Amino acid sequence: MKAKQQAPITDFETKQIDRANTAGSKPVVFVHGLWLLPSSWDRWAELFEKNGYTALTPGWPDDPDTVAQAKAHPEVFANKSVGDVADHFEDVIRGLNKKPAVIGHSFGGLLAQILAGRGLSAVSVAIDPAPFRGVLPLPISSLRSASPVLKNPANYHRAVPLTYEQFRYSFANAVSEDEAKELYQTFAVPTSGEPIFQAAAANFNPWTEAKVNTKNPERGPLLILDGEKDHVVPWAIAKASYKRQARNESVTEIVKIPNRGHALTIDNGWREVADTALAFVQRYTKA
């Protein structure tokens, strides 16, 4: 099998890196998860910028610029592994003059922990983070949320969209029907099936890419946030991740956000979550 080539840093990402290095303020790197694009962080980026940080919103390799482009060309999402994405974000971070804060949601939350485990972040926030090797709980709602991908082994190498009903259950179960429809139209895109298969098999594969170095003393402070009503990453998964991370000598904290589902970073209550993340970052970094 031919080895994958490392995804190049895009012109947009290069401009963000140069801007951060020129500004001289503390950079914050946002990492999106499955079924979303970097634009899902736009309001967060604006908030952190207003508080003196320089925000970067890199994409996963081959991410389209817009939701419309993503829906028109879903094939570009296929065959992106956890390792591919982690290595791409590492390349972006290594271009920065200052070690950044890293904030990730869902699989982005897993990636944030992977990057922290590589000693690349000054402080990290993992929101509704996908499980890594050693995290054992497997709630029924998580299996149902992953079923659109896992039900067909061929999806490993495909880009997989969510129907509105699937999105409603997985992401938008804690908002109104009208808001759920708006979120689906505004944010939902197809995604690579590969990371979900990797996470599902992580505890059976010693060589999995879905693993985190939780022992690295250079990991830095870590906050795990989880929505109380999250179907994708229920509290049991977040708490198990926290227990493994809490063995690290750096600060490790966990907070449950009441009455919130997996869409907590993009729904009408995003600001509550963003303010919680911002306060944690501010405790350990200067903008």
N, C-alpha and C positions, 0 to 999 in steps of 0.2 A: 504493500500500500504506500502510495506517495504521501510524504509528510506534508501537512498543511503549512502554507506560508504565513508568516506573521502579518497581521493586518496593519497597513501603514496608518500613521496618524494623518487625519484629514486636514485640509486647509482650514476648516472651521476650528478644529481642535488646536491647530498650531497658532491661530490667531488668539484663541482663549489663553493658551500657555504664555504667549508673548505679552498679552495684556496683563496677566497676573504678575509676571516677572517685572514688568515696567511699573505697575502700581505699587509694588512693594508691600502691600497689605497681605494679611493671612489668606491663602487660597482655601476654598471649600470645594471639593469635588463631589458632585452628585451622581449617583449610580442608579439608573432605573432598572426595573425588573421586567419579567415577561409580560407580553401583551401591551406594553407601553413604549413610548418614545422619550427622548431627552426633554422634549417640550412639556412633558408632564411635570417638570420641575420649575417651570418658568416663574410661578408666583413665589416659590421658595427662594429661587436665585435673587429675585428682586428684594425680598425681605432681608436676606443676608447681606446684600450689597448696601442696603440702607443702614445696616449696622456695622459697616466698615470692612466687611470681607470682600474678597474678589471671588465670584462664583464661576465655576466651570461645569458645563453639562456635556461631557463627552458621550458619544453613542457607543453602542455595541458595534462590532465590525459590520459594515454595509448598511447600517441604519439609514432609511430614507429621511428626508428632511421633514416631511409632513405626513399626517394620517392619510390623506388622499393618495399620496404616492405609495404609501405602504399597502393600502388596499388594492391599488392597481398592479403592484408588483410584489406579491407576497413571497415569491420564491427567494428573494434576497435574504430572508431570515433563516433559511434552512442551514443545517450543519454548522451551527455556532455552539461550541461546547463551553462549559464553565471555564476550562483552562484557557481557551481562546480569548474569552472576554476579560478574564483576570489579567492575562499577559498584556492585552491592549491597554487596559487602564494603568497597569504598571508603567508602560512606556510613556503614557501621558504624564503620570506623576513624576517620573524621573526627569522630565523636562522642566519641572518647576524648581525655582531657586529655594523655595521654602517647603518644608514638609506640610502637607495640607491636612485639614479636617476632611473626613470622608463620611458621607451620609448616603445610605442605600436603602431601597425598599424592596421587599420580597426577595427575588433572586439577587437583586442589588444589595440587599441586606447581607446575604451570604457572601457576595463578592466583597463588600466592605470589610467583613471579618477576615476573609482570605488576604486582602491587602494589608490589613492591620497585622495579621500573623506573619506577613513578610517584612514587617517593620517599616511600612511605607507611609503610615498616617500618624499625625500628632495626636488625634482624638477621633473616635469613630462613633457613629450612631447607626444601628441596624434596626430598621423598622419592619415589623412582620417578617423576620428573616427566614428564608428557606432553610431547611435542616441540612446539617453537614454530617459526615461520618462520625458516629458515636452518639448522635441524637436519636434516641430509640422510639419515642412515642409515634404512633401512626393513627391518628383519629380518623373516624369514618368520613367526616366532612373534608378532610385533606385528600383522602382517596377519591371522593366524589369530585372534588375540584380538579384533580389531576386526570380524571378519567377521559376527558376529551382527547388527551394525548396518549395516555397509557393503554387505551382500549385497542389500539392497533399498533403492533410492533413496527410497521412500516413508517409510522410517524417519527421514528428516531431520526430519519433523514429528511423530514419534511418541515415545511412551515405550516402551523396549525392555527386557524382562527377560532374564536369563540362565537357561538351564537349569542343572541341577546339573553336567552334563558340561562345559558351557561354563565355568562358574565354577571347576570343578576344574582345567581347563587354564589359564585365565587368571590366577586368583588363588591357587589352593590346590594348585599342583603340587609344592610343597616340604614339604607336611605329610602326615600319615597320612590314610588314607581316612576314618577315624572323625572326625578333627578337621576335615577338609574338609567333611563333611556338617554338622557342628555350626556351622562358620563360615557355611555357606550358609543354614542355618535362622535363625541369630541376626542376621546382618548384611545379607544380599543383598536389594536392592530394585530395581525397574525404574529406568531412567535416561533422560534426554533423549538422543536420537540426534544432535541437531544439533552438539554439540561435537566428536564423533568425525569427522563429515564436515568440520568446519572445520579440524581438525588435519590430516586426510588431504590437504586441498587447500591448506594454508597456503603451501607453496613455489611454488604456481602463482597465488596471489592476493595482489597487492601490498597490497590493502586488508583483508586478513584480520584478524579480532580475535584470532587465535591468534599473536600476536607480542609480543615483549618488548623494552623499551628497555634493552638491556644496557650502554649507554654512560653512563647518568645517574650523575654523581658522587655523588648522594644515595642511590644504591641500597643502600648498607650492606653489611656482611659477609654472605656467602651460603655455605651448605653444601649440597651435593647428596649425598644418600644413595641407594644403589641395591642391590637384592638381587641376589646373584650368579646366582640361578636364575630371575630375573624373566622371564616370557614376554611381558608387556605392554610393559614398558620395559626391554629388555635393556641391558647395559652399553654397547653401542655408541651407543645413544641418549643415555644419561646422560653419557657421555664427550664426545659432540659438543656437548651443551648446556653442559657445563663449559668446553670450549674457547672457546665464544663468550662465556660469562660471564667467563672469566679475563682478558679484555681490559679489564675494568672496573678502575678504580684502587683499589677496595675489595678486601678479602680475599675470595678465592674458593677453596673447598676441595671435594674430592670424596672419598667413602669408599665402598668396596664392602663390603656386609655378607655374609659367607660363608654359603652354603647356604640362602639365603632367597629366597622368591618374592614376588609382588605383595601377598600378604596379610600382609606383615611388620609392619604397624602394628596388626593385630588378632589375629594368631595367638599361639601359646603363647610365642613369643620376643619379643613386643612390647617388653618392658622393655629389652632390649639396644639396640634402635633408639631408644627414648625416652631412655635414659640418654645415648646418643651425641648426640642432638639437644639435650638439656638442657645437657650440658657445653659445647657450642658456644655456645648462647645465654648461658650464664653467663660465658663469656669476654668477651663484648662488652656485657653489660648487668648492672645491679644490680637485684635483685628489689625 
